[in-house]
């Protein structure tokens, strides 16, 4: 089954926010966004992405379900893993 993960943006030099979506429901200090640009590539809410997490042996495919900035200005993206390739290859 899919597992949600959150990733912090480590290198802010190549990061730029896109369209602002609004504020959080529970915490009004959280800023929600529809898109962002990272290392020259533009990503949108609900895009499917191919990614690698440090420490994993395989890559995964996930969907961007939340793009936000916390009150402490941490930039975060919540990703729901659609296919965990490590599990997928074991099935084959």
C-alpha positions in Angstrom: 0.0 0.0 0.0 1.1 3.6 -0.4 2.9 5.4 2.3 3.0 9.2 2.6 6.4 10.8 3.0 7.6 14.4 3.4 10.8 15.8 2.0 12.6 18.9 3.0 14.2 21.0 0.3 17.9 20.9 1.1 19.4 23.2 -1.6 17.4 26.4 -1.7 19.5 28.1 -4.4 17.6 26.3 -7.2 14.2 26.5 -5.5 11.4 28.9 -6.3 7.7 28.9 -5.2 5.0 28.9 -7.9 1.3 29.9 -7.5 0.1 30.3 -4.0 -3.0 28.3 -3.2 -4.0 29.7 0.2 -3.4 29.1 3.9 -3.8 25.9 6.0 -7.1 25.1 7.5 -5.9 24.1 11.0 -2.9 26.4 11.1 -3.3 29.7 9.2 0.5 30.3 9.3 1.0 27.4 6.9 1.2 28.6 3.2 -0.1 26.2 0.6 1.2 26.2 -3.0 0.0 24.8 -6.3 3.5 24.5 -7.8 7.3 25.0 -7.4 10.4 25.0 -9.5 13.4 23.0 -8.4 16.7 22.7 -10.3 15.0 24.2 -13.4 12.1 21.7 -13.4 8.6 22.8 -12.6 6.4 20.6 -10.5 2.6 20.9 -9.9 0.2 19.6 -7.2 -0.9 16.0 -8.1 2.0 15.4 -10.5 3.4 11.9 -10.6 7.1 11.8 -10.0 10.0 9.3 -10.2 12.3 9.7 -7.2 15.0 8.2 -5.1 15.3 8.4 -1.3 18.8 8.3 0.3 19.4 4.9 1.8 17.0 3.0 -0.5 18.3 0.6 -3.1 15.6 1.3 -5.7 13.6 4.3 -6.9 9.9 4.9 -6.4 7.0 6.5 -8.1 4.8 8.9 -6.2 2.2 11.7 -6.4 2.6 15.2 -5.0 -0.4 15.7 -2.7 0.7 18.7 -0.7 3.1 21.6 -1.3 3.6 23.9 1.7 5.8 26.2 3.8 5.6 25.9 7.6 5.5 28.9 9.9 9.3 28.5 10.4 9.8 28.8 6.6 10.6 25.1 6.1 9.7 24.1 2.5 8.0 20.7 2.4 6.3 18.5 -0.2 4.1 15.6 0.9 4.4 12.6 -1.5 2.2 9.5 -1.5 4.2 6.5 -2.9 2.2 4.8 -5.7 4.8 2.2 -6.6 7.6 1.3 -4.3 9.9 -0.3 -6.9 11.8 -2.4 -4.3 8.5 -4.2 -3.5 7.5 -4.3 -7.1 10.6 -6.1 -8.2 10.2 -8.7 -5.5 6.7 -9.6 -6.8 8.1 -10.2 -10.3 
